[in-house]
Amino acid sequence: MEVKGKVIIVTGASDGIGEAVARKLAHAGAKVVLAARSDEKLAVLAHEFPGSVAVHADMTQQADIQNLIDRTMEIDGRIDILINNAGQGMMGPAENIDIDKYKHIMNLNVYGPLYAMQLVIPKMREQGGGMIVNISSRVSKNYYPNLSAYASTKYALNAISLTAREELKKDNIVVSVFHPKMTATSFGKNSVNARPEAAAAYAEQARARGLEVDTPEQVAGKILELIKSEAPEAEM
């Protein structure tokens, strides 16, 4: 799908991959709806990107997600692409997973994107089609120690996304999944139970497998390629 002139929602747009994707899309001529909790940062970005709109959205709150979709429809009258990017990591061995904290990241990484999908699918069906891009992770393709909780949320997101892709083909709605690997963002620092030594160990494991650290801009470029190709999955 070409992005010029398209109305595109990007969640988690205030930092990291989300900000880089929003910037890339805006420069390509898209009308970007910037969604995140950081109102001040969103206001700055909305001023920078012509035609963009900032909407406060905590993706763990169904009311915020509903408002995000409603506001986009009120302003632009359509939603061409939804990019579910907001998410959070969680570190620690499986035997020590705090269930309440695990429920929180499941809410953000799985239930939030799913609810957003459920709200936009009828809109896209009515307008004749659309695209949903869910940002997963390479950890959902591997088995890294201390990342089982986070990885499991992305396994779930993969299954929902690729199954929905088959279900929605008849409606001209494309669902795709993108898998970043190590990216130079604050993701590790902001993870639940983040510990410098654990993050360093993960980075060392990744480097041992020959994985380099990507910039958010590199990841954003690959996501744009995925949107244009409409492929089921892509990764760095």
Secondary structure, 3 states (H helix, E strand, C coil): CCCCCCEEEEECCCCHHHHHHHHHHHHCCCEEEEEECCHHHHHHHHHHCCCCEEEECCCCCHHHHHHHHHHHHHHHCCCCEEEECCCCCECCCHHHCCHHHHHHHHHHHHHHHHHHHHHHHHHHHHHCCEEEEEECCHHHHCCCCCCHHHHHHHHHHHHHHHHHHHHHHHHCEEEEEEECCCECCCCCCCCECCCHHHHHHHHHHHHHCCCCCECHHHHHHHHHHHHHHCCCEEEC
